[in-house]
Amino acid sequence: MATITYNQLQYLFFDPFNEKSPLKLKPLSDKQLAQIPVLQQILALAKIVQSHGKITLTKTGNLPVAIVKELYAAGPLKNYFIEEGIDKLYSEEKCEEIHLTHIISKKIPLFTKKHKTIHLSSKGKKLIEDKNQLLKAILVTFSTKFNLGYFDAYSSDSLGIFGIVYTLFLLDAYGDKKQSLEFYYLHYMKAFKEFEHVLKEPIVDMTDDSHESCYASRSFSRCFNYFGFIDIETTGFMNISTIKKNKLLNALFEFQYHLPEDQLN
């Protein structure tokens, strides 16, 4: 297998969807697209807005409770605490999966907003008809326009966010068999530290457990799990023990270069 160059590594961290990047996207079938939870969730919201014609947001700019409940019932993403009866679904911001769906949809953007009212934009109408293009827009938004740390309290502004496509690269290269969370964390950090000076956020101690849990939460529990790209085994509440890629990741992503084992060890 060819060795990734430093220039290619830069593309994966800074501009992963550039035509010169090692990352290439392949079109998926309707059956495969139906297996991507976050795509189906965003499609569900778009169709709800389309069916209503327009939706008036709350004073804080959130979806009204009736729409939140309609979306939660229609979409595949469910909230652990709501499903377990610990929390109740009474506002957008109390359900991460709904709030995330709305944020990503706005950033694409699927909607046109006037005052407190939204309706499906012309771009949104085209994207819901071309689901592969919508999926690409969601991927670009997740990896370059949205801060995955928005939902957590970790101190780092960039860990697990900056270079998240590089983790996809690692999954593609080594995900055929189960790997530990530590395996991906240590290899990601080797590359992350190449560009640490750009971020002006030094990660002094790579063995700090909070850094590993931050990386796990943002990259795997929140991002790739929502896309359905991985199979994870956990102990307790989302304490990840092993990670393995699935056929969906293979079907969608093609990396032109792979890291050989002796380069990473």
SULJO-V957499 format. One record per residue. N is the residue number from 1. PHI is phi in radians with two decimals (999 if undefined). PSI is psi in radians with two decimals (NA if undefined). Layout:
n=N phi=PHI psi=PSI
n=N phi=PHI psi=PSI
This chain:
n=1 phi=999 psi=2.51
n=2 phi=-1.24 psi=2.69
n=3 phi=-1.62 psi=2.35
n=4 phi=-1.22 psi=2.42
n=5 phi=-1.55 psi=2.88
n=6 phi=-1.08 psi=-0.65
n=7 phi=-1.10 psi=-0.73
n=8 phi=-1.18 psi=-0.64
n=9 phi=-1.08 psi=-0.71
n=10 phi=-1.05 psi=-0.72
n=11 phi=-1.08 psi=-0.74
n=12 phi=-1.11 psi=-0.55
n=13 phi=-1.52 psi=-0.67
n=14 phi=-1.85 psi=-0.54
n=15 phi=-2.63 psi=1.12
n=16 phi=-1.16 psi=-0.36
n=17 phi=-1.80 psi=0.19
n=18 phi=-1.13 psi=2.56
n=19 phi=-1.09 psi=-0.35
n=20 phi=-1.53 psi=-0.10
n=21 phi=-1.22 psi=2.62
n=22 phi=-1.11 psi=-0.32
n=23 phi=-1.41 psi=2.27
n=24 phi=-2.27 psi=2.46
n=25 phi=-1.76 psi=2.40
n=26 phi=-1.91 psi=2.50
n=27 phi=-1.16 psi=2.51
n=28 phi=-1.85 psi=2.72
n=29 phi=-1.34 psi=2.90
n=30 phi=-1.03 psi=-0.67
n=31 phi=-1.10 psi=-0.72
n=32 phi=-1.22 psi=-0.72
n=33 phi=-1.06 psi=-0.58
n=34 phi=-1.19 psi=-0.24
n=35 phi=-1.59 psi=0.01
n=36 phi=-1.75 psi=1.80
n=37 phi=-0.98 psi=-0.82
n=38 phi=-1.18 psi=-0.58
n=39 phi=-1.11 psi=-0.82
n=40 phi=-1.16 psi=-0.58
n=41 phi=-1.16 psi=-0.77
n=42 phi=-1.21 psi=-0.67
n=43 phi=-1.07 psi=-0.69
n=44 phi=-1.08 psi=-0.74
n=45 phi=-1.14 psi=-0.76
n=46 phi=-1.05 psi=-0.73
n=47 phi=-1.24 psi=-0.57
n=48 phi=-1.15 psi=-0.80
n=49 phi=-1.08 psi=-0.75
n=50 phi=-1.09 psi=-0.72
n=51 phi=-1.21 psi=-0.55
n=52 phi=-1.45 psi=-0.27
n=53 phi=1.48 psi=-0.95
n=54 phi=-2.70 psi=2.74
n=55 phi=-2.29 psi=2.31
n=56 phi=-1.59 psi=2.13
n=57 phi=-1.35 psi=2.91
n=58 phi=-1.28 psi=3.06
n=59 phi=-1.05 psi=-0.50
n=60 phi=-1.59 psi=0.08
n=61 phi=1.51 psi=0.22
n=62 phi=-1.65 psi=2.92
n=63 phi=-1.19 psi=2.46
n=64 phi=-1.15 psi=2.74
n=65 phi=-0.99 psi=-0.71
n=66 phi=-1.06 psi=-0.69
n=67 phi=-1.27 psi=-0.66
n=68 phi=-1.00 psi=-0.82
n=69 phi=-1.19 psi=-0.65
n=70 phi=-1.13 psi=-0.75
n=71 phi=-1.18 psi=-0.73
n=72 phi=-1.08 psi=-0.68
n=73 phi=-1.24 psi=-0.59
n=74 phi=-1.48 psi=-0.54
n=75 phi=-1.59 psi=2.77
n=76 phi=-1.40 psi=-0.36
n=77 phi=-1.37 psi=2.16
n=78 phi=-2.08 psi=2.70
n=79 phi=-1.73 psi=2.23
n=80 phi=-0.98 psi=-0.81
n=81 phi=-1.23 psi=-0.58
n=82 phi=-1.27 psi=-0.75
n=83 phi=-1.12 psi=-0.56
n=84 phi=-1.49 psi=-0.03
n=85 phi=1.38 psi=0.23
n=86 phi=-1.39 psi=-0.72
n=87 phi=-2.05 psi=2.86
n=88 phi=-2.01 psi=2.64
n=89 phi=-1.56 psi=1.62
n=90 phi=-2.24 psi=0.01
n=91 phi=-2.85 psi=2.76
n=92 phi=-1.04 psi=-0.82
n=93 phi=-1.24 psi=-0.23
n=94 phi=-1.50 psi=-0.04
n=95 phi=-2.24 psi=1.84
n=96 phi=-0.96 psi=-0.72
n=97 phi=-1.12 psi=-0.67
n=98 phi=-1.28 psi=-0.77
n=99 phi=-1.09 psi=-0.76
n=100 phi=-1.05 psi=-0.78
n=101 phi=-1.01 psi=-0.77
n=102 phi=-1.17 psi=-0.76
n=103 phi=-1.08 psi=-0.86
n=104 phi=-1.10 psi=-0.72
n=105 phi=-1.07 psi=-0.67
n=106 phi=-1.22 psi=-0.65
n=107 phi=-1.32 psi=-0.36
n=108 phi=-1.08 psi=-0.84
n=109 phi=-1.74 psi=2.47
n=110 phi=-1.50 psi=-0.36
n=111 phi=-2.06 psi=2.70
n=112 phi=-1.84 psi=2.31
n=113 phi=-2.02 psi=2.32
n=114 phi=-2.32 psi=2.06
n=115 phi=1.01 psi=-2.08
n=116 phi=-1.87 psi=0.27
n=117 phi=-1.97 psi=2.39
n=118 phi=-2.10 psi=2.59
n=119 phi=-2.51 psi=2.84
n=120 phi=-1.11 psi=2.24
n=121 phi=-1.38 psi=2.93
n=122 phi=-1.08 psi=-0.66
n=123 phi=-1.11 psi=-0.73
n=124 phi=-1.07 psi=-0.72
n=125 phi=-1.09 psi=-0.69
n=126 phi=-1.19 psi=-0.70
n=127 phi=-1.20 psi=-0.64
n=128 phi=-1.26 psi=-0.26
n=129 phi=-1.56 psi=-0.41
n=130 phi=-2.07 psi=1.50
n=131 phi=-1.18 psi=-0.47
n=132 phi=-1.18 psi=-0.67
n=133 phi=-1.21 psi=-0.63
n=134 phi=-1.12 psi=-0.74
n=135 phi=-1.06 psi=-0.75
n=136 phi=-1.07 psi=-0.74
n=137 phi=-1.08 psi=-0.66
n=138 phi=-1.17 psi=-0.77
n=139 phi=-1.08 psi=-0.78
n=140 phi=-1.08 psi=-0.74
n=141 phi=-1.14 psi=-0.79
n=142 phi=-1.05 psi=-0.74
n=143 phi=-1.58 psi=-0.32
n=144 phi=-2.29 psi=-0.27
n=145 phi=-2.12 psi=-0.17
n=146 phi=-2.14 psi=2.36
n=147 phi=-1.53 psi=1.84
n=148 phi=-1.14 psi=-0.21
n=149 phi=-1.46 psi=-0.01
n=150 phi=-0.98 psi=-0.58
n=151 phi=-1.66 psi=0.04
n=152 phi=-2.23 psi=3.11
n=153 phi=-2.05 psi=0.35
n=154 phi=-1.17 psi=2.60
n=155 phi=-1.29 psi=-0.50
n=156 phi=-1.31 psi=2.38
n=157 phi=-1.56 psi=-0.15
n=158 phi=-2.30 psi=-0.34
n=159 phi=-1.09 psi=2.22
n=160 phi=1.42 psi=-0.17
n=161 phi=-1.84 psi=-1.03
n=162 phi=-1.15 psi=2.12
n=163 phi=1.42 psi=0.42
n=164 phi=-1.11 psi=-0.50
n=165 phi=-1.18 psi=-0.45
n=166 phi=-1.14 psi=-0.60
n=167 phi=-1.13 psi=-0.65
n=168 phi=-1.04 psi=-0.71
n=169 phi=-1.03 psi=-0.78
n=170 phi=-1.14 psi=-0.72
n=171 phi=-1.06 psi=-0.72
n=172 phi=-1.11 psi=-0.71
n=173 phi=-1.34 psi=-0.64
n=174 phi=-2.20 psi=0.10
n=175 phi=-1.52 psi=0.05
n=176 phi=-1.12 psi=-0.50
n=177 phi=-2.09 psi=2.81
n=178 phi=-1.10 psi=2.32
n=179 phi=-2.19 psi=2.71
n=180 phi=-1.33 psi=2.79
n=181 phi=-1.03 psi=-0.72
n=182 phi=-1.03 psi=-0.66
n=183 phi=-0.97 psi=-0.89
n=184 phi=-1.26 psi=-0.64
n=185 phi=-1.08 psi=-0.85
n=186 phi=-1.15 psi=-0.67
n=187 phi=-1.28 psi=-0.66
n=188 phi=-1.08 psi=-0.76
n=189 phi=-1.15 psi=-0.54
n=190 phi=-1.07 psi=-0.72
n=191 phi=-1.34 psi=-0.71
n=192 phi=-0.97 psi=-0.74
n=193 phi=-1.24 psi=-0.27
n=194 phi=-1.12 psi=-0.51
n=195 phi=-2.05 psi=0.25
n=196 phi=-1.02 psi=-0.60
n=197 phi=-1.13 psi=-0.52
n=198 phi=-1.19 psi=-0.62
n=199 phi=-1.44 psi=-0.37
n=200 phi=1.00 psi=0.64
n=201 phi=-2.37 psi=1.41
n=202 phi=-1.16 psi=2.34
n=203 phi=-1.75 psi=1.66
n=204 phi=-1.19 psi=-0.83
n=205 phi=-2.01 psi=1.79
n=206 phi=-1.20 psi=-0.30
n=207 phi=-1.54 psi=0.00
n=208 phi=-1.12 psi=2.11
n=209 phi=-1.04 psi=-0.53
n=210 phi=-1.17 psi=-0.54
n=211 phi=-1.19 psi=-0.73
n=212 phi=-1.15 psi=-0.73
n=213 phi=-1.21 psi=-0.58
n=214 phi=-1.10 psi=-0.84
n=215 phi=-1.06 psi=-0.77
n=216 phi=-1.11 psi=-0.78
n=217 phi=-1.11 psi=-0.82
n=218 phi=-1.33 psi=-0.78
n=219 phi=-1.39 psi=-0.80
n=220 phi=-1.75 psi=-0.98
n=221 phi=-1.12 psi=-0.69
n=222 phi=-1.66 psi=-0.77
n=223 phi=-1.57 psi=-1.26
n=224 phi=-1.15 psi=-0.53
n=225 phi=-1.17 psi=-0.66
n=226 phi=-1.15 psi=-0.50
n=227 phi=-1.47 psi=-0.27
n=228 phi=1.36 psi=0.44
n=229 phi=-1.50 psi=-0.26
n=230 phi=-2.35 psi=2.76
n=231 phi=-1.98 psi=2.15
n=232 phi=-2.07 psi=2.53
n=233 phi=-1.91 psi=2.37
n=234 phi=-2.20 psi=2.77
n=235 phi=-2.14 psi=2.14
n=236 phi=1.30 psi=-2.72
n=237 phi=-1.47 psi=1.74
n=238 phi=0.96 psi=0.56
n=239 phi=-1.55 psi=1.70
n=240 phi=-1.25 psi=2.25
n=241 phi=-1.82 psi=-0.81
n=242 phi=-2.39 psi=2.72
n=243 phi=-2.36 psi=2.41
n=244 phi=-2.51 psi=2.39
n=245 phi=-1.30 psi=2.81
n=246 phi=-2.08 psi=-3.09
n=247 phi=-1.13 psi=-0.47
n=248 phi=-1.14 psi=-0.72
n=249 phi=-1.09 psi=-0.75
n=250 phi=-1.09 psi=-0.64
n=251 phi=-1.23 psi=-0.58
n=252 phi=-1.58 psi=-0.72
n=253 phi=-1.86 psi=2.45
n=254 phi=-2.30 psi=2.14
n=255 phi=-1.85 psi=2.25
n=256 phi=-1.28 psi=-0.34
n=257 phi=-2.37 psi=2.56
n=258 phi=-2.18 psi=2.59
n=259 phi=-1.43 psi=2.18
n=260 phi=-1.23 psi=2.67
n=261 phi=-0.98 psi=-0.71
n=262 phi=-1.22 psi=-0.27
n=263 phi=-1.39 psi=-0.54
n=264 phi=-1.62 psi=-0.35
n=265 phi=-1.51 psi=NA
